[in-house]
Amino acid sequence: MRKQTEDLLFDRMRNLLLSKEIHWVEKKMMGGITFMVDDKMCFGTFQNGLLCRIDPLERDELLEREGADIIRQGGREMKAYVHVQEYALDSDEELTFWIAKCLEFNPKVKARKKR
């Protein structure tokens, strides 16, 4: 059942991107599927919810929204990321809000040099 829920969320994310005129690709990353926009990690599935790459200056405010959590990796907080629990993404409005925040921040992120 958990896989079906994650697949549904993934399909909803993909459908939102299909409605926009931007370049994006899907890539397996961090235990889920990430949407890369302009060759930069933007958002994706993560622990049965949504991994959002957001403006670190907005993080504290965004963490006040229902279902938003800090992400830690190696004991350190990842300042430019939040995890949104799946229950907080039931409405299309909430999912659209979070993806819009990720897309808004994406142009400010420098792309990594290709290896």
C-alpha positions in Angstrom: 0.0 0.0 0.0 2.9 2.4 0.9 4.3 2.0 -2.6 1.0 2.8 -4.3 0.8 6.0 -2.2 4.3 7.0 -3.2 3.6 6.3 -6.8 0.4 8.4 -6.7 2.4 11.3 -5.2 5.1 10.9 -7.8 2.5 11.0 -10.6 0.9 14.1 -9.1 4.4 15.8 -9.1 5.1 14.7 -12.7 1.7 16.0 -13.8 2.4 19.4 -12.3 5.7 19.7 -14.1 4.1 18.6 -17.4 1.9 21.7 -17.2 4.9 24.0 -17.1 7.3 25.0 -19.9 10.5 24.0 -18.3 13.3 21.5 -18.9 13.3 18.7 -16.3 14.4 15.1 -16.0 13.8 12.3 -13.4 16.7 10.8 -11.6 16.9 8.1 -8.8 18.5 9.8 -5.8 18.4 9.8 -2.0 16.2 6.7 -1.9 13.5 8.1 -4.2 13.0 9.8 -7.5 14.2 13.4 -7.9 13.1 15.9 -10.4 16.1 17.7 -11.8 15.2 21.2 -13.3 17.9 22.8 -15.5 20.3 20.1 -14.3 19.8 20.9 -10.6 18.0 18.9 -8.0 14.7 20.6 -7.3 12.3 18.2 -5.5 11.4 14.6 -5.3 10.0 11.7 -3.4 11.6 11.0 0.0 10.5 8.8 2.9 7.0 8.6 1.6 6.7 12.3 1.3 8.2 15.2 -0.6 11.8 16.4 -0.5 11.9 20.1 -1.2 15.0 22.2 -2.1 14.0 25.6 -0.9 15.6 29.0 -0.1 17.4 28.6 3.2 16.3 32.1 4.1 12.6 30.9 4.0 13.2 27.6 5.8 12.2 28.6 9.3 8.9 30.1 8.0 8.2 27.1 5.8 8.9 24.7 8.7 5.8 26.2 10.4 3.6 24.7 7.8 1.8 21.4 8.6 3.9 18.3 7.9 7.2 20.1 7.2 10.3 18.7 8.9 14.0 19.4 9.1 16.2 17.0 7.1 19.4 15.8 8.7 22.2 14.0 7.0 25.2 12.8 8.8 24.0 14.6 12.0 23.8 18.0 10.3 20.7 19.9 9.3 20.4 20.4 5.6 19.5 24.1 5.5 18.2 24.3 1.9 15.9 21.3 2.2 12.7 20.3 4.0 10.7 17.1 4.1 6.9 17.3 3.8 5.0 14.4 5.1 2.6 12.8 2.7 -0.5 13.6 4.8 0.2 17.3 4.4 0.1 16.9 0.6 -3.4 15.6 0.2 -4.7 18.7 -1.5 -3.4 19.8 -4.9 -3.1 23.3 -3.5 -0.5 22.2 -0.9 1.5 20.1 -3.4 1.4 23.1 -5.9 2.6 25.4 -3.1 5.6 23.3 -2.3 6.6 22.7 -5.9 6.3 26.4 -6.6 8.7 27.1 -3.7 11.2 24.7 -5.2 10.9 26.0 -8.7 11.2 29.6 -7.3 14.5 28.7 -5.6 15.9 26.6 -8.5 17.3 29.5 -10.6 19.3 30.7 -7.6 21.1 27.4 -7.3 24.4 26.9 -9.1 24.6 23.7 -11.2 27.4 21.3 -10.3 30.0 20.8 -12.9 29.7 17.7 -14.9 32.3 15.0 -14.1 
